[in-house]
Amino acid sequence: MSQSLLLQPIGIVRTDFPDKFGIPHQGTIAASLPGTIILNPEYRKEGILRGLESYSHLWVIWCFSRSSGWSVTVRPPRLGGKKRLGVFATRSPNQPNSLGLTAVKISEVNEAGFTISILGADLADGTPLYDIKPYLPYCDSIPCALPGISAGPLPHLCVRIPETLQELIPADKRSVLISILQLDPRPAYQHDPYGIYHMEYAGMDLSFQVHDTFWK
């Protein structure tokens, strides 16, 4: 029997990404990306975060709020955007229920303020949050799991920022920005060596070019 479930956001996630462009596809490969979970007023109950500080990581269940609908097949970036796979064989945002799942590291739990500071936040600013659950290494980590289409090395570009421009980037954002650019944020189907790409991050409007693909 078919059943429907009405989900109510328990909060939002604040990050430095106003748009989805440039966000790494998995938070754990850009582990320094900061974010803050803020519970909605109706869930700001005394004790609701009690005990969370004893864990190091969380599962975050959230909404692809910028998704434009779902597709039966999609073109995964890991395959260069040239091959189609069934949507359930990917982590595409174009899922029937637009649900996302991310493992993040806890950096601080503020029980009084009903917030959780996290690292590895591969989410756009304002993303609705549906649930959080502690990450349990003894049952959540499966070392023998097959990697599927994700097998193979990740891109790792050599990033060069002129010194005059480095001075315009806040010191606490510089290393994170470099880690994002190293992962090649361009769409999988766009590899124009002369193209200029734009992204917004931490209140900055950035432009970059990729002259060649360097692997570290």
C-alpha positions as CSV (number, residue, x, y, z in Angstrom):
1,M,0.0,0.0,0.0
2,S,1.3,3.4,-1.0
3,Q,1.9,5.8,1.8
4,S,2.9,9.5,1.7
5,L,4.8,11.3,4.3
6,L,4.6,15.1,5.0
7,L,8.1,16.3,6.0
8,Q,8.6,19.5,8.0
9,P,12.0,21.1,8.1
10,I,13.6,21.1,11.5
11,G,16.0,23.9,10.6
12,I,18.3,25.3,7.9
13,V,22.0,25.1,7.1
14,R,24.0,28.3,6.7
15,T,27.0,28.1,4.4
16,D,29.2,30.4,2.2
17,F,27.5,29.2,-1.0
18,P,24.6,31.4,-2.1
19,D,24.2,29.2,-5.2
20,K,24.8,25.5,-6.0
21,F,27.6,26.2,-8.5
22,G,31.0,25.5,-7.0
23,I,29.8,23.2,-4.2
24,P,31.8,20.0,-4.0
25,H,29.7,16.9,-4.8
26,Q,30.6,15.3,-1.5
27,G,31.4,17.1,1.7
28,T,34.0,14.6,2.9
29,I,36.3,15.4,-0.1
30,A,36.3,19.1,1.0
31,A,36.3,18.5,4.8
32,S,37.2,22.1,5.7
33,L,34.0,23.6,4.3
34,P,32.2,25.3,7.3
35,G,28.5,25.4,7.9
36,T,26.0,26.0,10.7
37,I,22.9,24.1,11.5
38,I,20.2,26.3,13.0
39,L,17.1,24.7,14.4
40,N,13.7,26.2,13.6
41,P,11.9,27.9,16.6
42,E,9.4,25.1,17.1
43,Y,12.3,22.6,17.7
44,R,14.3,24.9,20.1
45,K,13.4,22.8,23.1
46,E,15.7,22.4,26.1
47,G,17.7,19.2,25.9
48,I,17.1,18.5,22.2
49,L,20.8,18.5,21.5
50,R,21.9,17.0,24.7
51,G,24.6,14.3,24.2
52,L,25.4,15.3,20.7
53,E,28.8,16.6,21.7
54,S,29.9,13.0,22.4
55,Y,29.9,12.2,18.7
56,S,32.4,13.4,16.1
57,H,30.2,13.2,13.0
58,L,26.6,13.5,11.9
59,W,24.3,12.3,9.1
60,V,22.4,15.3,7.7
61,I,19.2,14.7,5.8
62,W,18.2,17.7,3.8
63,C,16.3,19.0,0.7
64,F,17.7,19.7,-2.8
65,S,15.7,23.0,-2.7
66,R,17.2,24.2,-5.9
67,S,16.3,21.1,-7.9
68,S,14.1,21.5,-10.9
69,G,12.4,18.2,-10.8
70,W,13.4,14.6,-11.2
71,S,14.7,12.6,-14.2
72,V,14.6,8.8,-15.0
73,T,18.2,9.0,-16.2
74,V,21.0,11.5,-15.5
75,R,24.5,12.3,-16.6
76,P,26.9,11.9,-13.6
77,P,29.8,14.4,-13.5
78,R,32.1,11.5,-12.6
79,L,31.5,10.2,-16.1
80,G,32.2,13.5,-17.8
81,G,28.5,14.2,-18.4
82,K,28.6,12.0,-21.4
83,K,26.9,8.8,-20.2
84,R,23.5,8.3,-18.8
85,L,22.7,6.2,-15.8
86,G,19.5,5.5,-13.9
87,V,18.9,8.2,-11.3
88,F,19.0,5.7,-8.5
89,A,22.5,4.7,-9.5
90,T,23.7,8.2,-8.8
91,R,23.6,11.0,-6.2
92,S,22.0,13.4,-8.6
93,P,19.9,16.2,-7.1
94,N,17.2,15.2,-9.6
95,Q,15.6,12.6,-7.3
96,P,11.9,12.0,-7.0
97,N,11.8,13.3,-3.4
98,S,14.7,15.7,-3.6
99,L,16.4,14.3,-0.5
100,G,20.1,14.7,0.1
101,L,22.3,12.9,2.6
102,T,25.7,14.2,3.9
103,A,28.1,13.1,6.5
104,V,29.6,16.1,8.3
105,K,32.0,16.6,11.2
106,I,30.8,18.3,14.3
107,S,33.0,21.2,15.4
108,E,30.8,22.7,18.1
109,V,27.4,22.1,19.7
110,N,25.7,25.1,21.1
111,E,22.9,23.8,23.2
112,A,21.8,27.2,24.5
113,G,21.7,28.7,20.9
114,F,20.3,25.5,19.3
115,T,23.0,25.5,16.6
116,I,25.6,23.0,15.5
117,S,28.8,24.1,13.8
118,I,29.9,21.6,11.2
119,L,32.7,20.9,8.6
120,G,32.3,19.3,5.2
121,A,29.0,21.2,4.5
122,D,28.4,20.6,0.7
123,L,25.2,22.6,0.9
124,A,23.9,25.9,-0.5
125,D,23.1,28.6,2.0
126,G,19.6,28.3,3.5
127,T,19.1,24.6,2.6
128,P,16.1,23.1,4.5
129,L,17.1,20.4,7.0
130,Y,14.8,17.5,7.7
131,D,16.7,15.4,10.2
132,I,20.1,14.7,11.8
133,K,21.4,11.4,13.1
134,P,24.7,10.5,14.8
135,Y,27.3,8.8,12.6
136,L,28.2,5.4,14.1
137,P,31.5,4.1,12.8
138,Y,30.9,0.5,13.9
139,C,27.9,0.1,11.6
140,D,27.9,3.1,9.1
141,S,31.4,2.5,7.7
142,I,31.6,-0.4,5.2
143,P,35.3,-0.7,4.0
144,C,34.5,-3.5,1.6
145,A,31.8,-1.6,-0.2
146,L,32.1,-1.3,-4.0
147,P,32.7,2.2,-5.4
148,G,30.7,1.8,-8.6
149,I,31.0,4.8,-10.9
150,S,33.0,6.7,-8.3
151,A,36.1,4.5,-8.8
152,G,39.2,6.3,-10.0
153,P,41.1,9.4,-8.9
154,L,39.4,12.7,-8.0
155,P,40.4,15.8,-9.9
156,H,43.1,17.9,-8.2
157,L,43.9,21.1,-10.0
158,C,47.0,23.2,-9.3
159,V,45.5,26.5,-8.2
160,R,47.4,29.8,-8.7
161,I,46.0,33.1,-7.3
162,P,48.0,36.3,-8.1
163,E,49.3,37.9,-4.9
164,T,47.3,41.1,-5.6
165,L,44.1,39.1,-5.6
166,Q,45.0,37.0,-2.6
167,E,45.1,40.1,-0.5
168,L,41.4,40.7,-1.4
169,I,40.4,37.2,0.0
170,P,39.8,37.0,3.8
171,A,42.5,34.9,5.3
172,D,40.1,32.6,7.0
173,K,38.4,31.8,3.6
174,R,41.5,31.5,1.4
175,S,42.5,27.9,2.1
176,V,38.9,26.7,1.8
177,L,38.5,28.5,-1.5
178,I,41.7,26.9,-2.8
179,S,40.4,23.4,-1.8
180,I,37.1,24.1,-3.7
181,L,38.9,25.2,-6.9
182,Q,41.3,22.2,-6.7
183,L,38.3,19.9,-7.2
184,D,37.4,21.6,-10.5
185,P,34.0,23.1,-9.9
186,R,33.2,23.4,-13.6
187,P,30.2,21.5,-15.0
188,A,31.3,18.1,-16.3
189,Y,30.3,18.9,-19.9
190,Q,32.2,22.3,-20.0
191,H,36.0,22.0,-20.4
192,D,36.7,25.0,-22.5
193,P,40.4,25.9,-22.0
194,Y,39.6,29.6,-22.8
195,G,36.3,29.8,-20.9
196,I,35.9,32.1,-17.9
197,Y,33.7,30.7,-15.1
198,H,32.0,32.6,-12.3
199,M,31.0,31.5,-8.8
200,E,29.9,33.2,-5.6
201,Y,31.5,32.2,-2.4
202,A,31.6,33.9,1.1
203,G,30.2,37.2,-0.3
204,M,32.8,37.3,-3.2
205,D,32.1,37.2,-6.9
206,L,34.9,35.1,-8.3
207,S,36.1,34.4,-11.9
208,F,38.5,31.7,-12.8
209,Q,40.0,29.9,-15.8
210,V,41.3,26.3,-16.2
211,H,44.2,26.4,-18.7
212,D,45.0,22.7,-18.3
213,T,44.1,19.8,-16.0
214,F,46.8,19.2,-13.4
215,W,46.8,16.2,-11.2
216,K,48.5,16.1,-7.9
